[in-house]
């Protein structure tokens, strides 16, 4: 019998997707290690990190997968959607084409994830002044698709912790709601017999 105690209450798998060069790896590095580097090379296949956070007095362990954005890795990326508890789609606010591609990333992910998996759309590089995509466009997209959205900066760390905290909170509430339904389903009428 294994008596080891887990150091967390819940584990959630998150998958980060988006076009190549939008800063997915830097976004994850900033979140997991509170670090930033200008000299990141393209992700080959996938990478992942763990980070534990406190949400509503529970320790939540996030397993965050960083996927390659290049077309040649799309078949590998698709396999990582399965079993994902949340999807983060990242685009670069200084590159309109990466924002236009968000719809494709959303449609692709919806093919593989379970119903009800929450999505977050992230406009990365909010510290830059040469933006091509306005915050209003992000807001309209998020509201149209009923998806969480935010702008962040992997360089400065602006808003990154908030994104993961909000997503973890949403996942925890979803899990608690499912558990409440299961508890109700476990209540069975008692059969009585006579004679």
C-alpha positions in Angstrom: 0.0 0.0 0.0 1.3 3.4 -1.0 1.2 5.9 1.9 2.8 8.8 0.2 0.8 12.0 0.5 0.3 14.3 -2.5 1.6 17.8 -2.0 -1.4 19.2 -3.8 -5.2 19.0 -3.8 -5.9 19.0 -7.5 -3.9 18.7 -10.7 -4.9 20.4 -14.0 -3.3 20.0 -17.4 -3.1 23.2 -19.4 -2.0 23.4 -23.0 -0.6 26.6 -24.6 -1.0 26.9 -28.4 -0.5 29.7 -31.0 1.5 30.6 -34.0 5.3 30.3 -33.9 7.1 33.3 -32.5 4.2 34.7 -30.4 6.1 34.1 -27.2 4.5 31.0 -25.8 7.7 29.6 -24.4 8.6 33.0 -22.8 5.1 33.2 -21.4 5.5 29.9 -19.8 9.1 30.6 -18.6 7.9 33.9 -17.0 5.0 32.1 -15.2 6.9 28.9 -14.1 10.3 30.4 -13.3 9.7 34.2 -13.2 12.4 34.6 -15.8 12.6 36.0 -19.3 15.1 35.6 -22.1 15.4 37.3 -25.5 17.2 34.4 -27.0 14.6 31.7 -27.1 14.7 29.2 -29.9 11.6 27.6 -31.4 10.1 24.8 -29.4 10.6 21.4 -31.1 7.5 19.3 -30.4 6.5 20.2 -26.8 7.9 21.2 -23.4 6.1 21.4 -20.1 6.5 22.8 -16.6 4.8 22.3 -13.3 3.8 25.1 -10.9 1.7 24.9 -7.7 -0.5 27.8 -6.6 -3.0 28.4 -3.8 -6.6 28.9 -4.9 -9.3 29.2 -2.3 -7.2 27.5 0.4 -6.4 24.6 -1.9 -3.0 23.7 -3.5 -3.5 23.5 -7.2 -0.8 21.9 -9.3 -0.7 23.1 -12.9 1.0 21.0 -15.5 1.5 23.5 -18.4 2.3 22.2 -21.9 4.1 24.5 -24.3 3.5 23.3 -27.9 5.4 24.1 -31.1 3.6 26.6 -33.3 5.1 25.5 -36.6 2.7 23.7 -39.0 5.0 20.7 -39.2 4.3 19.9 -35.5 0.5 20.2 -35.7 -0.1 16.5 -35.6 2.0 16.2 -32.4 0.2 19.2 -30.9 -3.2 17.6 -31.5 -2.3 14.6 -29.3 -1.7 17.0 -26.3 -5.2 18.5 -26.5 -6.6 15.1 -25.2 -7.0 15.2 -21.5 -6.4 18.9 -21.3 -8.4 20.7 -18.6 -7.8 24.2 -20.1 -6.4 25.7 -23.3 -4.5 28.9 -23.6 -4.2 30.4 -27.1 -1.5 33.0 -27.4 -1.1 35.6 -30.1 1.4 38.6 -30.5 -0.3 42.0 -30.3 2.4 43.3 -32.7 1.6 40.8 -35.4 -2.0 40.9 -36.8 -1.6 37.5 -38.6 -1.1 35.7 -35.3 -4.4 37.2 -34.1 -6.2 36.2 -37.3 -4.9 32.6 -36.7 -6.6 32.4 -33.2 -9.8 31.2 -34.8 -8.0 28.3 -36.4 -6.3 27.4 -33.1 -9.7 27.6 -31.4 -11.4 25.4 -34.0 -8.6 22.8 -33.9 -8.6 22.6 -30.1 -12.4 22.2 -30.1 -12.1 19.0 -32.2 -10.0 17.3 -29.5 -11.0 18.6 -26.1 -14.0 17.6 -24.0 -17.1 19.8 -23.8 -16.8 22.6 -21.3 -13.0 22.9 -21.3 -12.3 26.6 -20.6 -10.2 28.6 -23.1 -8.2 31.8 -22.5 -7.0 34.0 -25.3 -3.8 35.9 -24.5 -2.5 38.9 -26.3 1.2 38.7 -25.5 3.8 41.5 -25.7 1.6 44.2 -24.1 4.7 46.1 -23.1 5.3 46.9 -26.8 4.2 50.2 -28.4 4.0 48.9 -32.0 0.7 47.1 -31.6 -1.3 45.9 -34.6 -4.2 44.4 -32.6 -6.2 46.6 -30.3 -7.5 45.5 -26.9 -11.0 46.2 -28.1 -10.6 43.6 -30.8 -9.5 41.0 -28.2 -12.4 42.0 -26.0 -14.9 41.6 -28.9 -13.4 38.2 -29.8 -13.6 37.0 -26.2 -17.1 38.1 -25.7 -18.3 36.7 -29.0 -16.9 33.3 -28.2 -17.6 33.4 -24.5 -13.9 33.0 -23.7 -11.7 34.5 -21.0 -9.2 37.0 -22.5 -6.3 39.2 -21.4 -3.2 41.0 -22.5 0.1 40.1 -20.9 3.8 40.7 -21.2 6.2 37.8 -20.9 9.0 40.4 -20.7 7.7 42.3 -17.7 5.4 39.6 -16.2 2.4 41.9 -16.4 -0.9 40.0 -15.8 0.6 36.5 -16.3 0.0 35.2 -12.8 -3.5 36.7 -12.9 -4.3 34.6 -16.0 -3.2 31.3 -14.5 -5.0 32.2 -11.2 -8.2 33.0 -13.0 -8.1 29.8 -15.1 -7.2 27.6 -12.1 -10.1 29.2 -10.2 -12.5 28.5 -13.1 -11.2 24.8 -13.3 -11.7 24.3 -9.5 -15.2 25.7 -9.6 -16.0 23.4 -12.6 -14.6 20.4 -10.7 -16.6 21.2 -7.6 -19.8 21.6 -9.6 -19.2 18.2 -11.3 -18.5 16.6 -7.9 -21.8 18.1 -6.5 -23.7 16.6 -9.4 -22.0 13.2 -8.9 -23.0 13.3 -5.2 -26.6 13.9 -6.1 -26.4 11.0 -8.7 -25.1 8.8 -5.9 -28.3 9.1 -4.0 -30.4 6.2 -4.9 -33.9 5.5 -3.7 -34.1 2.7 -1.2 -36.0 -0.3 -2.3 -38.1 -2.0 0.2 -39.5 -5.4 0.0 -42.1 -7.1 1.9 -43.2 -10.6 2.4 
